Amino acid sequence: MRSFYHFMMTYRGRKKPTDESRLADWMFGDHNFPKHSSSYDEISEYLEWNSPFHGALQVFDRLWRTYETTE
């Protein structure tokens, strides 16, 4: 199973940014993000303390459900 970070990199670099691509681009640039984690609790807690934009946690929750079904 690949990490959530690697899953999110498929959303990076969109010409027309979406909330998903904004979160992925932020994760890429954040050197402290838990890049090797596949733990919902670890990533969720990190985002609670370091949320990059309003609504990022909701975007994360939605993408986590997709991650769980595809990995």
C-alpha positions in Angstrom: 0.0 0.0 0.0 1.4 3.4 -0.9 1.3 6.2 1.5 -1.4 8.8 1.4 1.1 11.4 0.4 2.0 9.4 -2.7 -1.7 8.9 -3.5 -2.1 12.7 -3.3 0.7 13.5 -5.7 -1.6 12.4 -8.5 -3.6 15.6 -7.8 -0.6 18.0 -8.0 0.0 20.7 -10.5 -3.4 21.3 -12.1 -3.6 24.3 -14.5 -6.9 25.2 -12.9 -6.5 24.6 -9.2 -9.1 22.6 -7.2 -9.2 22.1 -3.5 -7.7 18.7 -4.1 -4.8 20.1 -6.0 -4.2 22.9 -3.6 -4.0 20.4 -0.7 -1.6 18.2 -2.8 0.6 21.1 -3.7 0.7 22.3 -0.1 1.6 18.7 1.1 4.4 18.6 -1.5 5.9 21.9 -0.2 5.5 21.1 3.5 8.8 19.4 4.6 7.2 18.3 7.9 4.2 16.6 6.4 4.2 12.8 7.4 5.0 11.7 3.9 5.4 8.0 4.7 2.2 7.6 6.7 -0.9 5.6 5.9 -2.5 6.4 9.2 -5.7 8.5 9.1 -5.2 9.6 12.7 -1.6 10.8 12.2 -2.4 12.8 9.0 -5.7 14.1 10.4 -4.0 15.4 13.5 -1.2 17.0 11.5 -3.7 18.8 9.3 -5.7 19.9 12.4 -2.6 21.8 13.6 -1.3 22.9 10.2 -4.4 23.3 8.0 -3.3 25.2 4.8 -6.7 26.6 4.0 -10.3 26.8 5.2 -12.0 23.5 4.4 -8.8 21.5 4.0 -9.9 18.9 6.6 -13.1 18.3 4.7 -11.1 17.8 1.5 -8.8 15.4 3.3 -11.7 13.4 4.6 -13.2 13.1 1.1 -9.9 12.1 -0.4 -9.2 9.6 2.4 -12.3 7.7 1.5 -11.1 7.5 -2.1 -7.6 6.5 -0.9 -9.1 3.6 1.1 -11.1 2.2 -1.8 -8.3 2.4 -4.3 -5.3 1.2 -2.3 
